[in-house]
Amino acid sequence: MLEHKLIVGQIISNGELTKLFKVGNMGGMRRSHATNSLVLISDHTKGIYDDRWENNICFYTGMGLKGDQTLSSQNKTLHESDQNSISVYLFEVHIAGKYRFHGQVQLAGKPFQEAQMDVEGKTRKVWIFPLIPVQAIEPMPIPSQEIATLEKSRAKSTHRLTKEALEEYVRKSPKKPGTVQTKTTGYYRNQYVVEYVRRRASGRCELCANLGPFVVSDGLPFLEVHHVKWLSDGGEDTIENTVALCPNCHRKMHLINSEDDVNQLLKVTSRKL
């Protein structure tokens, strides 16, 4: 077995992967005769439809972008991996250029065919390989920020589609989504800061200046407390770094977080202090 010295969950670059496993630097299924291994890349940044996870099993789509896929080339290698003594390794990509190691995998069941769309938007048959990590007992959690970044990237690709093409994709999409185990970092927020900032705003959003959408039990219009420099980026849990926003502006800051809006909020906190 290859002595790769990687640990499950470790992220490496494509160049490091290529050098370590002695494989090519392109493609989703990379065979190496030198290391007797097959490296699979589950790259979620390429295309709307891709591999999916259900619990701890990855349903990996075979190679071939156009027309029906066949059991040839590396599809055949993976199909026969229970008998051909080849070591199969899985990497997953949520952010371009970052390859997360899932370790060695093996077939979790018999490969099967299902209908998917090819690069031309035509329905075709693909091979699906159910894979399970050899070492992992539970699904490996993925940072929630990576999933958010991936979804934002995918959303951009849909904007370029015509209405007709979008309707076709929707019609042919699977009704059940794949699953992903995410992990987040929680914070014990200073409730004195939260209450102070809510009262400072007096129910009026500190970005758009509109009143909150409804009144809560203490008589103030509802606002949400937001850290101008996010806690996850090292921001402080202080009144200098905290503002009260209406739900629309709060969502805007987490989706766009424009420099102009950030500067405006910093001016608001400085003025009110």
Backbone torsions as a table, in degrees:
resi	resn	phi	psi	omega
1	MET	NA	144.6	-179.6
2	LEU	-64.5	131.9	176.6
3	GLU	-89.6	82.6	-175.1
4	HIS	-87.1	-23.2	178.2
5	LYS	63.0	16.8	175.3
6	LEU	-84.3	151.7	174.6
7	ILE	-111.3	149.9	-179.1
8	VAL	-60.2	130.2	-177.9
9	GLY	99.4	-13.8	-178.8
10	GLN	-69.8	141.7	179.4
11	ILE	-108.7	130.5	177.4
12	ILE	-130.8	169.6	178.4
13	SER	-86.5	168.0	177.9
14	ASN	-64.7	-36.5	178.3
15	GLY	-63.8	-41.7	178.4
16	GLU	-65.5	-41.1	178.7
17	LEU	-61.0	-47.5	-178.5
18	THR	-58.4	-44.9	-178.2
19	LYS	-70.0	-41.5	-174.7
20	LEU	-68.2	-44.4	-175.8
21	PHE	-96.9	-1.9	179.2
22	LYS	56.5	52.1	179.5
23	VAL	-123.3	172.0	175.5
24	GLY	-68.8	167.5	-176.6
25	ASN	-99.7	11.2	-179.9
26	MET	-135.3	159.0	175.4
27	GLY	94.7	160.8	-178.7
28	GLY	-93.6	-15.0	178.5
29	MET	-130.8	109.5	-172.0
30	ARG	-118.5	114.0	-177.4
31	ARG	-93.4	137.5	174.4
32	SER	-127.0	116.3	175.1
33	HIS	-77.0	-27.2	-178.7
34	ALA	-65.4	-36.6	-179.2
35	THR	-109.9	4.5	-178.6
36	ASN	50.2	50.3	-177.5
37	SER	-136.3	159.3	174.6
38	LEU	-126.9	116.9	-179.2
39	VAL	-99.8	124.0	179.9
40	LEU	-104.7	134.0	178.7
41	ILE	-114.2	115.0	174.9
42	SER	-98.4	91.2	-172.5
43	ASP	-99.3	103.8	-177.6
44	HIS	-77.8	-7.9	-178.9
45	THR	-84.6	-7.4	-178.0
46	LYS	-111.0	105.7	178.0
47	GLY	89.7	157.9	179.9
48	ILE	-80.7	-40.7	-179.6
49	TYR	-96.6	130.8	-178.7
50	ASP	-153.5	-165.9	-178.3
51	ASP	-64.8	154.6	-177.6
52	ARG	-133.5	152.9	175.9
53	TRP	-108.8	139.1	170.1
54	GLU	-130.3	107.4	-171.4
55	ASN	58.9	-119.5	-176.7
56	ASN	-103.4	14.5	-178.8
57	ILE	-110.0	127.8	175.6
58	CYS	-96.2	121.8	176.3
59	PHE	-93.3	97.4	-170.3
60	TYR	-92.5	129.2	-179.8
61	THR	-84.2	133.0	-178.6
62	GLY	-66.8	179.8	-176.5
63	MET	-89.9	152.5	-176.4
64	GLY	123.0	110.3	-173.6
65	LEU	-90.6	-22.9	-175.0
66	LYS	-129.7	134.8	178.7
67	GLY	76.0	-179.6	-179.6
68	ASP	-64.4	138.2	175.8
69	GLN	-81.8	149.0	179.1
70	THR	-120.6	162.5	177.2
71	LEU	-85.7	69.0	178.2
72	SER	-132.6	173.1	179.3
73	SER	50.4	-133.0	-174.7
74	GLN	-75.6	-18.4	171.0
75	ASN	-60.5	-41.7	178.3
76	LYS	-67.4	-40.7	178.9
77	THR	-58.5	-46.4	-179.5
78	LEU	-69.4	-38.1	179.2
79	HIS	-60.6	-34.0	-176.8
80	GLU	-102.1	14.7	-172.9
81	SER	-65.4	-18.6	175.9
82	ASP	-73.3	-21.1	-176.8
83	GLN	-112.8	-20.0	-171.8
84	ASN	-94.5	5.6	175.5
85	SER	62.1	17.1	178.1
86	ILE	-82.2	145.1	177.1
87	SER	-91.7	127.9	-177.3
88	VAL	-109.3	128.8	-179.2
89	TYR	-122.2	144.7	-177.2
90	LEU	-119.4	131.5	171.3
91	PHE	-119.9	148.0	179.6
92	GLU	-126.9	139.8	-177.7
93	VAL	-122.0	119.9	173.2
94	HIS	-108.0	-28.7	175.9
95	ILE	-122.5	128.1	-174.6
96	ALA	-50.1	130.1	177.2
97	GLY	90.1	-5.7	-179.3
98	LYS	-114.0	111.2	-174.3
99	TYR	-104.3	110.3	-178.7
100	ARG	-91.4	128.3	-176.0
101	PHE	-82.3	124.4	175.8
102	HIS	-101.0	0.4	179.2
103	GLY	87.4	-168.1	178.2
104	GLN	-78.6	139.9	-179.8
105	VAL	-125.3	163.9	176.8
106	GLN	-143.0	163.6	178.5
107	LEU	-64.2	131.2	179.6
108	ALA	-98.4	-2.2	-178.9
109	GLY	-179.5	-176.5	-177.6
110	LYS	-76.1	129.5	175.4
111	PRO	-59.1	150.0	-177.7
112	PHE	-144.1	170.0	179.4
113	GLN	-107.4	148.0	174.1
114	GLU	-147.8	165.1	-179.1
115	ALA	-86.6	131.5	172.7
116	GLN	-140.6	174.3	177.3
117	MET	-98.1	143.7	178.4
118	ASP	-91.8	-171.6	-175.3
119	VAL	-66.4	-17.5	178.9
120	GLU	-97.1	5.1	178.9
121	GLY	80.0	15.5	-179.8
122	LYS	-99.3	144.1	179.0
123	THR	-71.7	134.5	178.1
124	ARG	-147.9	172.0	178.0
125	LYS	-97.5	132.5	177.1
126	VAL	-121.2	160.8	174.9
127	TRP	-94.8	132.4	178.6
128	ILE	-113.3	127.8	-179.0
129	PHE	-112.3	110.3	176.4
130	PRO	-74.6	120.4	-175.2
131	LEU	-122.1	143.0	177.0
132	ILE	-130.4	135.0	177.9
133	PRO	-61.0	139.1	-179.0
134	VAL	-69.0	-38.1	-173.8
135	GLN	-96.3	-34.6	-173.1
136	ALA	-69.8	138.7	176.6
137	ILE	-98.2	-38.7	178.8
138	GLU	-120.2	159.7	178.4
139	PRO	-58.1	139.8	179.8
140	MET	-78.6	122.9	-178.8
141	PRO	-70.4	141.8	178.8
142	ILE	-109.9	135.4	178.3
143	PRO	-53.2	131.1	-176.2
144	SER	-60.3	-29.4	179.8
145	GLN	-65.8	-32.2	177.1
146	GLU	-65.4	-40.9	179.2
147	ILE	-65.6	-40.3	178.6
148	ALA	-62.5	-41.8	178.4
149	THR	-64.4	-41.1	178.7
150	LEU	-62.9	-46.1	-178.8
151	GLU	-62.9	-37.9	178.5
152	LYS	-64.8	-40.7	178.6
153	SER	-65.7	-42.0	178.8
154	ARG	-64.6	-38.6	-178.9
155	ALA	-60.9	-37.7	179.6
156	LYS	-62.3	-37.4	-178.2
157	SER	-68.3	-28.6	179.8
158	THR	-74.8	-23.8	-177.6
159	HIS	-64.7	-24.5	-176.7
160	ARG	-83.3	-9.3	-177.0
161	LEU	-79.5	145.9	172.3
162	THR	-72.8	165.0	179.2
163	LYS	-60.2	-40.2	-178.9
164	GLU	-65.6	-43.3	179.3
165	ALA	-65.8	-39.6	179.2
166	LEU	-62.8	-42.3	178.2
167	GLU	-62.1	-37.2	179.7
168	GLU	-66.8	-43.0	177.8
169	TYR	-63.1	-42.9	-179.6
170	VAL	-62.8	-42.3	-177.8
171	ARG	-64.4	-34.9	-175.8
172	LYS	-97.7	1.5	-179.2
173	SER	-73.0	148.3	174.2
174	PRO	-64.9	143.9	-176.7
175	LYS	-78.2	-23.4	179.2
176	LYS	-109.3	126.0	-179.1
177	PRO	-77.9	158.8	171.3
178	GLY	-71.5	166.8	-178.0
179	THR	-112.6	157.6	174.6
180	VAL	-144.7	136.2	176.6
181	GLN	-89.7	117.5	-177.9
182	THR	-106.9	161.0	175.2
183	LYS	-130.8	142.0	178.6
184	THR	-130.8	158.5	174.9
185	THR	-104.7	122.0	-179.6
186	GLY	-96.0	159.2	-179.8
187	TYR	-131.4	141.5	172.4
188	TYR	-84.2	96.3	-174.4
189	ARG	-78.8	143.7	-179.4
190	ASN	-71.7	109.2	-176.3
191	GLN	-70.3	-21.1	174.3
192	TYR	-67.2	-39.8	177.0
193	VAL	-64.7	-44.4	179.9
194	VAL	-57.4	-49.3	-177.0
195	GLU	-67.7	-40.4	179.4
196	TYR	-59.8	-46.4	-176.1
197	VAL	-68.0	-37.9	176.5
198	ARG	-61.0	-44.6	-179.6
199	ARG	-70.0	-36.4	178.5
200	ARG	-59.4	-38.5	-178.3
201	ALA	-76.8	-21.8	179.9
202	SER	54.0	37.1	175.8
203	GLY	82.8	2.7	-177.2
204	ARG	-112.6	125.1	-177.8
205	CYS	-54.3	132.7	-177.7
206	GLU	-84.2	7.9	173.6
207	LEU	-113.5	-54.6	-177.7
208	CYS	-96.6	-11.7	178.1
209	ALA	72.4	8.1	175.9
210	ASN	-83.9	154.4	175.9
211	LEU	-69.7	152.6	175.8
212	GLY	-58.8	157.4	-171.5
213	PRO	-69.6	-21.3	178.9
214	PHE	-156.0	162.8	-177.3
215	VAL	-95.5	134.5	-179.8
216	VAL	-97.1	-176.9	-169.5
217	SER	-61.8	-26.9	-178.8
218	ASP	-87.3	4.6	176.1
219	GLY	92.2	-5.4	179.1
220	LEU	-94.6	142.5	172.6
221	PRO	-57.7	143.9	-174.4
222	PHE	-69.7	127.8	173.3
223	LEU	-135.6	155.6	178.8
224	GLU	-109.9	140.1	-176.7
225	VAL	-87.3	132.2	-173.9
226	HIS	-133.6	139.1	175.9
227	HIS	-91.0	122.9	-176.7
228	VAL	-59.5	-51.4	168.3
229	LYS	-96.2	115.5	-171.8
230	TRP	-57.2	145.6	177.1
231	LEU	-59.5	-36.0	-179.7
232	SER	-67.2	-17.8	177.6
233	ASP	-102.1	12.6	177.9
234	GLY	95.6	8.7	179.3
235	GLY	-66.7	154.2	-178.3
236	GLU	-90.7	149.8	177.8
237	ASP	-91.5	69.7	-176.5
238	THR	-130.3	164.6	179.0
239	ILE	-69.7	-21.5	176.5
240	GLU	-71.1	-22.7	-176.6
241	ASN	-112.5	10.7	-172.8
242	THR	-126.6	137.3	179.3
243	VAL	-133.4	164.8	176.3
244	ALA	-110.4	125.8	-174.5
245	LEU	-126.8	150.7	170.3
246	CYS	-69.6	159.6	-177.6
247	PRO	-55.8	-37.0	-179.5
248	ASN	-64.6	-47.6	-179.1
249	CYS	-68.6	-33.8	177.8
250	HIS	-63.4	-43.8	177.5
251	ARG	-63.1	-41.3	179.4
252	LYS	-59.2	-42.7	-178.8
253	MET	-65.6	-33.2	-179.9
254	HIS	-81.3	-23.2	179.3
255	LEU	-91.9	-38.3	-174.2
256	ILE	-111.8	-50.8	177.4
257	ASN	51.6	51.2	-176.9
258	SER	-67.2	151.8	-178.9
259	GLU	-63.1	-36.6	179.2
260	ASP	-62.5	-44.0	179.8
261	ASP	-66.7	-40.1	178.2
262	VAL	-60.9	-45.7	179.9
263	ASN	-64.2	-38.0	178.6
264	GLN	-63.5	-41.9	-179.8
265	LEU	-67.3	-37.0	177.8
266	LEU	-65.3	-36.0	177.2
267	LYS	-67.1	-37.9	179.4
268	VAL	-62.4	-48.9	-179.0
269	THR	-64.9	-37.8	179.4
270	SER	-66.3	-41.5	-178.8
271	ARG	-67.2	-41.1	-176.5
272	LYS	-75.0	-21.2	176.3
273	LEU	-74.9	NA	NA
